[in-house]
Amino acid sequence: MSNLNNILNKYSNGGAPQYDYDNEKERDFIKLAELPQDKKYTIEALFINTKGKFGNQGVIVIENYFVNLPNHLTEMIEEMRSDNEVTEAINNRELAFEIYEFTSKKYNRTSVSINIVASDNVEVDSEKK
């Protein structure tokens, strides 16, 4: 038997994921590099800004901000948006991100990126089975 929910989620509303968050709350846009790095940020929604100055750009909605992501994360955000399990985890506030710095050899500068992690709302079993 087919998974009807997966089919409906994939093809209804243009295939766009439906996020449960307060979309009427006023939030400012902020660059990822402007957020403090010593914190975990719970993900409330994921979007792709198709009108960015440098092409498509991933955006993560967190409690008080729309976070503009560096271009190297756009493909990952697109993949996450197409995954129903990810959407469900985001709606359950189970996913978060942490920020880290790295040195870009291509541009010879320090940049930032993210690791997707379990939010503080979830207890993760760290034992390998």
C-alpha positions as CSV (number, residue, x, y, z in Angstrom):
1,M,0.0,0.0,0.0
2,S,1.3,3.4,-0.9
3,N,2.1,6.1,1.7
4,L,-0.7,8.5,1.0
5,N,0.6,11.2,3.3
6,N,3.9,11.3,1.4
7,I,2.1,11.6,-1.9
8,L,-0.2,14.4,-0.7
9,N,2.7,16.3,1.0
10,K,4.8,16.0,-2.1
11,Y,2.2,17.1,-4.7
12,S,-0.3,19.4,-2.8
13,N,0.4,23.1,-2.6
14,G,3.1,22.9,-5.2
15,G,5.1,20.4,-3.1
16,A,6.1,23.2,-0.7
17,P,6.5,22.0,2.9
18,Q,4.1,23.4,5.4
19,Y,5.7,24.7,8.6
20,D,4.0,25.3,11.9
21,Y,5.4,28.6,13.1
22,D,4.1,32.1,13.7
23,N,4.4,33.7,10.3
24,E,2.8,36.9,11.5
25,K,5.5,37.6,14.1
26,E,7.8,40.4,13.0
27,R,11.4,39.2,12.5
28,D,14.4,41.0,11.2
29,F,16.7,39.5,8.6
30,I,20.2,38.7,9.9
31,K,23.3,37.2,8.4
32,L,24.5,33.9,9.8
33,A,27.8,35.5,10.7
34,E,26.1,38.1,12.9
35,L,24.6,35.5,15.2
36,P,26.5,34.5,18.4
37,Q,28.3,31.2,17.8
38,D,28.1,29.8,21.3
39,K,24.4,29.0,21.1
40,K,22.0,26.4,19.6
41,Y,19.2,27.8,17.4
42,T,16.0,25.8,17.1
43,I,14.7,25.7,13.5
44,E,11.1,26.9,12.9
45,A,11.0,26.8,9.1
46,L,13.2,26.7,6.0
47,F,12.9,28.8,2.8
48,I,14.7,29.6,-0.4
49,N,15.0,33.3,-1.2
50,T,14.8,33.3,-5.0
51,K,15.4,37.1,-5.2
52,G,18.8,37.2,-3.6
53,K,21.5,39.5,-4.9
54,F,23.7,36.5,-5.7
55,G,21.0,34.0,-6.7
56,N,19.0,31.6,-4.7
57,Q,19.8,31.7,-1.0
58,G,18.7,29.5,1.9
59,V,16.9,31.1,4.9
60,I,16.2,29.6,8.3
61,V,13.5,30.9,10.5
62,I,14.4,31.0,14.2
63,E,12.6,32.5,17.1
64,N,13.4,36.2,16.4
65,Y,15.1,36.2,13.0
66,F,15.1,35.2,9.4
67,V,18.7,34.0,9.0
68,N,20.3,34.5,5.6
69,L,22.6,31.7,4.9
70,P,25.8,31.6,2.9
71,N,25.4,30.3,-0.7
72,H,27.3,27.1,0.1
73,L,24.3,26.0,2.2
74,T,21.6,26.6,-0.4
75,E,21.6,23.0,-1.8
76,M,21.4,21.5,1.7
77,I,18.4,23.7,2.5
78,E,16.7,22.7,-0.8
79,E,17.2,19.0,0.1
80,M,15.9,19.5,3.6
81,R,12.8,21.2,2.3
82,S,12.0,18.2,0.1
83,D,12.3,15.7,2.9
84,N,9.0,15.1,4.8
85,E,10.8,13.7,7.8
86,V,12.8,16.9,8.1
87,T,9.6,19.0,7.9
88,E,7.9,16.9,10.6
89,A,11.0,17.2,12.8
90,I,11.1,21.0,12.3
91,N,7.4,21.3,13.1
92,N,8.0,19.3,16.3
93,R,11.0,21.6,17.2
94,E,13.4,18.7,17.1
95,L,16.0,20.3,14.9
96,A,18.5,23.1,15.6
97,F,21.7,24.4,14.2
98,E,25.0,25.4,15.6
99,I,27.4,27.8,13.9
100,Y,31.1,27.1,13.3
101,E,33.9,29.0,11.6
102,F,36.2,27.6,8.9
103,T,38.9,28.9,6.7
104,S,37.9,29.0,3.0
105,K,40.9,28.0,0.9
106,K,39.1,29.2,-2.2
107,Y,38.6,32.8,-0.9
108,N,41.5,32.8,1.7
109,R,39.2,34.1,4.5
110,T,37.3,32.9,7.6
111,S,33.7,32.0,6.9
112,V,30.8,30.4,8.9
113,S,28.6,27.4,8.3
114,I,26.2,25.3,10.3
115,N,25.8,21.8,11.7
116,I,22.3,20.5,12.0
117,V,21.9,19.1,15.6
118,A,19.1,17.9,17.8
119,S,17.3,20.8,19.6
120,D,17.2,21.1,23.3
121,N,13.6,19.8,23.1
122,V,14.9,16.3,22.2
123,E,17.0,13.8,24.1
124,V,19.3,11.9,21.8
125,D,20.5,8.4,22.5
126,S,24.2,8.5,21.9
127,E,24.7,4.8,22.3
128,K,25.5,3.0,19.0
129,K,23.3,0.0,18.4
